[in-house]
């Protein structure tokens, strides 16, 4: 996808460089050394060694939590196919004895991944001190499901980490089985996802283990916060392309995919509660700012092939609106998924829409779309 406005990137970059913001890729100096790291859309599962023969079947054939925006349409799957929609997470499987070992690829301990599940049938690990909740580091959630304790903890091995420990203190592990995991995996994924999106630090700029962040992303976050009173958690892979009074566009473009984050700012409008109005507002911004090389523009797809949803949630006592679906570039074959979150900024009588959209034909979209979703979800009006 090539938009005419991308040429303005050079001028914006020069402008920011002139006022003294760094553009190198050196990590931020204030980032602690014991931070968690991970890949978006990935959970690392540590299992007991005696599960070795069954673990692939347990996590290869499960009732996953699906992302209805990510359709495998290139593979011509039928809607009745369980894999018609992609799952929210991939699972990386490790024997439990790797918990204390170092990952040769990253040079960091295996246990410092951002999202970690530990299968602990007899509570061998959970009985250790680092798994015991404290006043300073309480459990995120502790619940009993079909005889198995599900305890979500934060920062067990590294900072900004979410750890789920599945343990069974009463039956010597007989309740925790592969069948139990298959039955409850969608719920476990949903809860883990909820805690993941609330695990970021509240420092300025915000940080998240699944995002690569450096001095460039920090500087852009500070510029946006100062000019727009908007706090964004940004990945360094996105470069600032355009910034006007009502529109911000960040983009990562390469030969395989185009990943985009845009912000639209507009006055209060009660009609926004109507899905047609929410869609027309998005179309108005993309028609104005996202012109194609063919002279057309971007619009929400109404083809019926891709699901489109508009809904409301209460967040921190305020209604927040969501619009998800697919967009298309008119008169082209370019299209892709988007997720849009609309905040009410009552102090300044405005709506702020944070929108992540992706063009990745014949590419795995899960990790890329989950990165965008994290950035969209963590945005806050100052």
Buried (B, 14 or more C-beta within 10 A) or exposed (E): BEBEBBEBBEEBBEEBEEEEBEEEEEBBEEBEEEBBBBBBBBBBBBBBEEBEEEBEEBBEEBBBBBBBBBBBEEEEBEEEEEEBBBBBBBBBBBBBEBBEEEBEEEEBBBBBBBBBBBBBBBBEBBEEEBBEEEEEEEBBEEEEBEEBBBBBBBBBBBBBBBBBBBBBBEEEBEBBBBEBBBBBBBBBBEBBBBBBBEBBBEEEBBBBBBBBBBBBBBBBBBBBBEEBBBBBBBBBBBBBBBBEEBBBBBBBBEEEBBBBBBBBBBEEEEEBEEBEBBBBBBBEBBBEBBBBEEEBBBBBBEEEEBEBEBEEEEEEEEEBBBBBBBBBBEEEEBBBBBBBBBBBBEEBEBBBBBBBBBBBEEEBBBBBBBBBBBBBBBBBBE
